[in-house]
Amino acid sequence: MIKIIGAILIIFATTWTGFEAAKQLSERPRQLRVLKTALQSLEAEIMYGHTPLHEASKRLAAQLPGPLNQFFSRFAHKLTESETIVRDAWEGSLKEVWGQTAFKKNEFEIMKQFGETLGRHDRISQQKQILLTLTHLEREESEAREKQTRYEKMVKSIGFLAGLLLSILLM
């Protein structure tokens, strides 16, 4: 009886691990879409609203789901509350929130490079930088979607099958 309960717990734990790994695969494309939408909104605020960067970031933070809302909230806070340059505030906020996202290193580099140009150019050049960043993020999103379709079911199955294998070996 105890062996059966143990086997069920092992299968449950490994299946849950597989589903969590699959969740990470499905979360990345979703967060990339939200990030692209945020950058498009930032572009509209800069180009057409002539909104200051800290104000645009506060508005974005109010509109976005987590963890990206925390990123823009911290960025706006750093711009208003401390004597820092935009690049440092962007990168600092990025590093603080990065662990909560499903993004990979490529996205970090893309966002870091974008932060280095943010606020340093006129509106037209800034718009071009945003469009370039959106192009890079589009590429990463298509790669993330491909990985999701290729590996999501497999990861779930491996979780269950690993638990089944462990249970059989331990019986």
N, C-alpha and C positions, 0 to 999 in steps of 0.2 A: 504494500500500500504506500509506504514512504517512497519507494523507488518510482512509483507512478506519479506521485505528487511532485517529486523532484524532476522527473522527466518533463512534466507539463510546465513547471516553472522555467526550466532551461529553454524549452521550445518557445514559451511566451517571451522570455528575455531576449533571445536571439532574433525572434520575429520583430519585436519592438525595435531592436537596434537596426534591423534592415529597413523598417519603415521610417525611422528617423533619418537614416542616410538617404533614402529616397526623397524624403521631405526637403532635404538640403538641395538635392538636384532640381526639384520643382520650384523651390523658393528663389533660386538665382535668376532665372529668366523673368520672374514676376518683379523682383526688385530692380532688375535692369530696366524694365518697362517703366516703372515708377520713377526711376532716376532720369530716364530720357524725358519723361513728361515734366519733371521738375526743372530740368535745364531748358526745356522749351518755354516754360512759364517764366523762368528767370530772363530768358531772352526777350520775351514780350514786355516784362516789367522794365528792362533796361532800354529797349528800343522805343517802345511806344508810350510807356508810362513815365519815363524819365525818373524812375524811383531810385532813391539811394540804395546801395547794396545791402546795408543792414536792414532796411525796411522791407525790401523784397525778400530777404531771407526769413524775416519774421512771418511774412505772409505765406511763404512756402511751407514753413514749419507748421502753420495752422492747417494747411490743406492736405499735407502728406501723411500716409500711415507710417508707423514705426518700422525700422529704426532710422529711416531717412529724415523723419521729422525732427528727431533728436540731433541729427547732424546739422541741419539748417538752423535749428534753435541755438545750438552751441556756437555756430559760426556767427550768427547775429549778435549773440551775447558777447563774444570775444571782440567783435568790431566796435561795439558800443561801450563796453566796460573797461577795456584795457587799451593801453597805448601800444598797438601792434600793427604791423603791416598786413595787408589783405592776404598775401601769400602764407604768412606764418599762421594767421587765424584759420585759414582754409585747411592747411596741412595738419595743424593741431586738432581741429575738430574731426578731421578725417581719421586720424590715428585713434582718437578717443572712442569713436563709434564703430570703427572697422570690425572689431571682434564680434559685434552683434549682427553683422550682415552676413549674407551668403556669398559675397563677392570673392573673387580670386585676386591674385597678385596683379594680373593684367589690368583689371579695373582700377586697382589702387594707383597704378602708374598713370593710367589715363586721367584719372581725377586729380592726381598730384600735378601733372603737367598742365591741366586746365587751370588749377589754382594758381600756378605761377604766372599765368597771363591775365588772370582776373583783375580788373580794375587798373590795368597798366596801359590800356589802349583807349582810343576813342570808340564811340558806339559801333561804328561800322566794322572796325577791326575786331571788336569784342564779339560782334555777331558772327563773324567768320570763325573765330575761335570756338564759339559754342557749336556752330555747325560741324566743324571738324571733330569736336569731341563727340557729338551725336553720331557721326559716321563711325567713329571707333567703337562707341557703345553698341551701335546696331550690329556691327560685326561680332562683338562679344555675345550679344543676345542670341544671334543665330547659332553660334557655336554652343551656347548653353542649352538652347532648345534641342539641338541635335543630340547633345549628351543626355539630356533628359529622356528623349524618346528611345535612345539606344540602351541606356543603362537602368532606368527607373524600375522596370519590372524585374530585371535581373537581380538588382540589389535586394528587392523585397523577397524574391525567391531564395536567394542565397542565405538571407537571414533565417528563414524558416527551415531550409534544408540543413544549415549548419546546426541548428538546434536539434533537429531530428537525428543527425549523425552523432552528435554528442550524447544524446539520450540513448541511442542504440549501443554506443561504445561503453557507456557507463553501466548498462544493465547487465 
